[in-house]
């Protein structure tokens, strides 16, 4: 089992301008509009500091000022109308830490699969910003858009029947396409995870893709925050023997991790960044 990943000294500086800007955007992702006072209280800075931060975000076109506050600019309406949006805001610090740790597993010029789970969407954002020369396979429409922002990698989108709930392509056509591909690393999330057994899902349309990918990859990496541990859902999807690496966060209970088989997956525990402010 690996030791927790350590953040750099610069990353640990709570309230640095870069951290504040990201936390403001995260708050606006969870709450459509905020006042200066709400943001100042959350970030423990003055309203004048908040106004300067917001001026920077306005210049970038990321937010729009309102009377006494601010709101997200150009928020995609399709996201607010799906279950994905509500899940994106949950355990945001944990998901980012897990995604950052998972990014370190990706070598240059490799071929990877990323599913449509919200933790994998965080990974897709990091891949778009920091990786070049990859071939990325995904059945997630949202992941395609995130990955395509930089143009640094080749994106292979899997088509098929569109699932409004997950924003993913599913069905027999998508499954047939996946059967013809092989990837070096597959990154997947899960709704529930029993360390002694494997992963569980409630969404029947999407889990068959994960099962096929597990047979078509050299390495299966599960991204699961601590809230998924010890939970069971409708259907078992992956057996624990099919998972080569588990990436989780530093809130995972030792007793849950102790239930992993001795011959089970390698475990990476990622330290969260600014988790206290994130949850405010």
C-alpha positions as CSV (number, residue, x, y, z in Angstrom):
1,X,0.0,0.0,0.0
2,X,1.4,3.4,-1.0
3,X,1.9,6.3,1.4
4,X,-0.3,9.4,0.9
5,X,0.9,11.7,-1.8
6,X,2.4,14.9,-0.5
7,X,1.4,18.3,-1.8
8,X,4.2,20.8,-2.6
9,X,4.6,23.7,-0.2
10,X,3.1,26.1,-2.7
11,X,0.0,23.9,-3.0
12,X,-0.5,24.0,0.7
13,X,-0.7,27.8,0.9
14,X,-4.5,28.3,1.6
15,X,-5.8,31.6,0.3
16,X,-3.2,32.1,-2.4
17,X,-4.6,34.0,-5.4
18,X,-4.7,30.9,-7.6
19,X,-6.4,28.8,-4.9
20,X,-9.0,31.5,-4.2
21,X,-9.9,31.9,-7.9
22,X,-10.5,28.2,-8.3
23,X,-12.5,28.0,-5.0
24,X,-14.7,30.9,-6.2
25,X,-15.4,29.0,-9.4
26,X,-16.1,25.8,-7.5
27,X,-18.6,27.7,-5.2
28,X,-20.3,29.1,-8.3
29,X,-20.5,25.6,-9.7
30,X,-22.5,24.5,-6.6
31,X,-24.5,27.7,-6.2
32,X,-25.5,29.7,-9.3
33,X,-24.9,33.1,-7.7
34,X,-22.9,34.4,-4.6
35,X,-22.5,37.7,-2.8
36,X,-19.2,39.3,-2.0
37,X,-19.8,38.7,1.7
38,X,-20.5,35.0,1.2
39,X,-17.3,34.5,-0.7
40,X,-15.3,36.6,1.8
41,X,-16.6,34.6,4.7
42,X,-15.8,31.3,3.0
43,X,-12.3,32.2,2.0
44,X,-11.6,34.2,5.2
45,X,-10.5,37.3,3.4
46,X,-11.8,40.9,3.0
47,X,-14.5,41.8,0.5
48,X,-12.0,44.1,-1.1
49,X,-9.8,41.0,-1.8
50,X,-12.8,39.2,-3.2
51,X,-13.6,42.2,-5.5
52,X,-10.0,42.1,-6.8
53,X,-10.2,38.3,-7.4
54,X,-13.6,38.7,-9.2
55,X,-12.1,41.5,-11.4
56,X,-9.5,39.0,-12.6
57,X,-12.2,36.3,-13.3
58,X,-14.4,38.9,-15.2
59,X,-11.4,39.8,-17.4
60,X,-11.1,36.1,-18.2
61,X,-14.7,35.9,-19.1
62,X,-15.3,33.2,-16.4
63,X,-17.9,35.2,-14.3
64,X,-20.4,38.0,-14.6
65,X,-20.9,40.6,-11.9
66,X,-24.4,41.1,-10.5
67,X,-25.8,43.6,-8.0
68,X,-23.8,42.9,-4.9
69,X,-22.3,39.6,-6.2
70,X,-21.3,37.4,-9.1
71,X,-22.5,34.5,-11.1
72,X,-20.9,32.0,-13.6
73,X,-20.6,33.1,-17.2
74,X,-21.8,30.8,-20.0
75,X,-22.7,27.9,-17.7
76,X,-23.9,25.1,-20.1
77,X,-27.6,24.7,-19.6
78,X,-27.5,21.0,-20.4
79,X,-25.4,20.3,-17.4
80,X,-27.9,21.9,-15.0
81,X,-30.6,19.7,-16.4
82,X,-28.9,16.3,-15.6
83,X,-27.9,14.3,-12.5
84,X,-24.3,14.8,-13.5
85,X,-24.3,18.5,-12.3
86,X,-25.4,17.7,-8.8
87,X,-22.7,15.0,-8.5
88,X,-19.9,17.3,-9.8
89,X,-20.1,19.4,-6.7
90,X,-19.9,16.5,-4.2
91,X,-16.5,15.7,-2.6
92,X,-14.9,18.1,-5.0
93,X,-11.6,18.3,-3.1
94,X,-11.4,14.6,-2.8
95,X,-12.1,14.1,-6.5
96,X,-9.4,16.6,-7.5
97,X,-6.8,15.0,-5.3
98,X,-7.7,11.6,-6.7
99,X,-7.6,12.9,-10.3
100,X,-4.2,14.6,-9.7
101,X,-2.8,11.3,-8.4
102,X,-4.2,9.4,-11.3
103,X,-2.6,11.8,-13.7
104,X,0.8,10.7,-12.5
105,X,0.1,7.1,-13.8
106,X,-0.2,8.3,-17.4
107,X,3.0,8.0,-19.4
108,X,3.6,9.9,-22.7
109,X,2.2,8.6,-26.0
110,X,0.0,6.1,-24.2
111,X,-3.6,5.0,-25.0
112,X,-6.1,5.4,-22.2
113,X,-9.8,5.1,-21.5
114,X,-11.7,7.6,-19.3
115,X,-15.3,6.9,-18.4
116,X,-18.0,9.4,-17.6
117,X,-17.9,9.4,-13.8
118,X,-17.4,12.8,-12.2
119,X,-14.0,11.9,-10.8
120,X,-12.9,10.9,-14.2
121,X,-14.2,14.2,-15.5
122,X,-11.8,15.9,-13.2
123,X,-9.0,13.7,-14.6
124,X,-10.1,14.7,-18.1
125,X,-9.6,18.3,-17.2
126,X,-6.1,17.7,-15.9
127,X,-5.2,15.6,-19.0
128,X,-6.3,18.4,-21.3
129,X,-4.2,21.0,-19.4
130,X,-1.1,19.0,-18.7
131,X,-0.7,16.0,-21.1
132,X,0.3,15.9,-24.8
133,X,0.4,13.1,-27.4
134,X,-2.1,10.8,-25.8
135,X,-4.8,8.8,-27.4
136,X,-7.9,9.0,-25.2
137,X,-10.9,6.8,-25.7
138,X,-14.2,7.8,-24.0
139,X,-17.9,7.2,-24.3
140,X,-18.7,10.4,-22.3
141,X,-19.8,13.4,-24.3
142,X,-18.8,15.7,-21.5
143,X,-15.3,14.2,-21.2
144,X,-14.9,14.6,-25.0
145,X,-15.6,18.3,-24.6
146,X,-13.2,18.7,-21.7
147,X,-10.4,16.8,-23.4
148,X,-10.9,18.7,-26.6
149,X,-10.3,22.1,-25.1
150,X,-6.5,22.0,-25.5
151,X,-6.1,20.0,-28.8
152,X,-3.0,18.4,-27.4
153,X,-4.3,14.8,-27.5
154,X,-6.2,12.6,-29.9
155,X,-9.7,12.0,-28.7
156,X,-11.6,8.9,-29.8
157,X,-15.3,9.2,-29.0
158,X,-17.4,6.1,-28.8
159,X,-20.9,6.6,-30.3
160,X,-24.1,4.8,-29.8
161,X,-27.4,5.5,-27.9
162,X,-27.2,8.7,-25.9
163,X,-28.0,8.4,-22.2
164,X,-29.4,11.7,-20.8
165,X,-28.7,10.8,-17.2
166,X,-25.0,10.1,-17.6
167,X,-24.2,12.2,-20.7
168,X,-22.6,9.0,-22.1
169,X,-23.1,6.9,-25.2
170,X,-24.3,3.3,-24.4
171,X,-26.0,0.4,-26.0
172,X,-25.0,-2.4,-28.4
173,X,-23.4,-0.1,-30.9
174,X,-21.1,1.5,-28.3
175,X,-20.3,-2.0,-26.8
176,X,-19.3,-3.3,-30.2
177,X,-17.0,-0.4,-30.8
178,X,-15.3,-0.9,-27.4
179,X,-14.7,-4.6,-28.2
180,X,-12.5,-3.6,-31.1
181,X,-10.2,-1.4,-29.1
182,X,-7.3,-2.0,-26.7
183,X,-6.0,0.5,-24.2
184,X,-3.0,0.5,-21.9
185,X,-4.8,2.1,-18.9
186,X,-8.5,2.4,-18.2
187,X,-9.7,4.9,-15.6
188,X,-13.2,4.3,-14.2
189,X,-15.3,5.5,-11.3
190,X,-18.0,3.8,-9.4
191,X,-21.2,4.3,-7.4
192,X,-20.3,1.8,-4.7
193,X,-17.2,-0.2,-3.7
194,X,-16.8,-3.2,-1.4
195,X,-13.1,-3.7,-1.0
196,X,-13.4,-7.5,-0.6
197,X,-15.7,-7.9,-3.6
198,X,-15.5,-5.1,-6.2
199,X,-17.5,-2.3,-7.7
200,X,-21.3,-1.9,-7.9
201,X,-23.6,0.4,-10.1
202,X,-27.2,1.2,-10.3
203,X,-27.1,2.6,-13.9
204,X,-27.7,-0.4,-16.1
205,X,-27.0,1.4,-19.4
206,X,-23.4,2.4,-18.5
207,X,-21.9,-0.5,-16.6
208,X,-21.6,-2.9,-19.5
209,X,-19.1,-0.6,-21.1
210,X,-16.9,-0.8,-18.0
211,X,-17.1,-4.6,-18.1
212,X,-15.9,-4.7,-21.7
213,X,-13.2,-2.2,-21.1
214,X,-11.9,-4.3,-18.2
215,X,-11.3,-7.1,-20.7
216,X,-9.6,-4.8,-23.2
217,X,-7.1,-3.0,-21.1
218,X,-3.7,-3.8,-19.7
219,X,-4.3,-2.0,-16.4
220,X,-7.6,-1.1,-14.7
221,X,-7.5,1.9,-12.4
222,X,-10.4,2.6,-10.1
223,X,-10.9,6.2,-8.9
224,X,-13.1,6.1,-5.8
225,X,-13.4,8.6,-2.9
226,X,-14.0,7.5,0.6
227,X,-17.8,7.9,0.4
228,X,-18.0,5.0,-2.0
229,X,-16.3,2.5,0.4
230,X,-18.4,-0.1,2.1
231,X,-21.3,0.6,-0.2
232,X,-23.3,-1.8,-2.4
233,X,-25.6,-0.9,-5.3
234,X,-27.9,-2.8,-7.6
235,X,-25.5,-4.7,-9.8
236,X,-21.9,-5.9,-9.4
237,X,-19.8,-4.6,-12.3
238,X,-16.1,-5.3,-11.7
239,X,-14.6,-8.0,-9.5
240,X,-11.8,-6.9,-7.2
241,X,-9.5,-9.2,-9.1
242,X,-10.0,-7.1,-12.3
243,X,-8.8,-3.9,-10.6
244,X,-5.0,-3.3,-10.7
245,X,-4.9,0.0,-8.9
246,X,-7.2,1.8,-6.5
247,X,-6.8,5.6,-6.1
248,X,-8.7,7.0,-3.2
249,X,-8.4,10.0,-0.8
250,X,-7.0,10.5,2.6
251,X,-10.4,10.2,4.3
252,X,-10.7,6.5,3.4
253,X,-11.0,4.4,6.6
254,X,-8.1,2.1,7.3
255,X,-10.6,-0.7,8.2
256,X,-12.1,-0.4,4.7
257,X,-8.7,-0.6,3.0
258,X,-7.7,-3.5,5.2
259,X,-10.5,-5.5,3.6
260,X,-8.7,-5.5,0.3
261,X,-7.3,-9.0,-0.6
262,X,-3.6,-9.4,0.0
263,X,-3.1,-10.1,-3.7
264,X,-5.5,-7.2,-4.5
265,X,-4.9,-3.8,-6.2
266,X,-2.1,-1.5,-5.4
267,X,-3.5,1.4,-3.4
268,X,-2.7,5.1,-3.8
269,X,-4.0,7.5,-1.1
270,X,-4.1,11.1,-2.4
271,X,-3.9,14.0,0.0
272,X,-6.7,16.6,-0.5
273,X,-5.9,20.2,-1.3
274,X,-7.7,22.9,0.6
275,X,-10.4,20.5,1.7
276,X,-11.5,22.7,4.6
277,X,-12.3,25.7,2.4
278,X,-13.8,23.4,-0.3
279,X,-16.5,22.1,2.0
280,X,-17.6,25.5,3.3
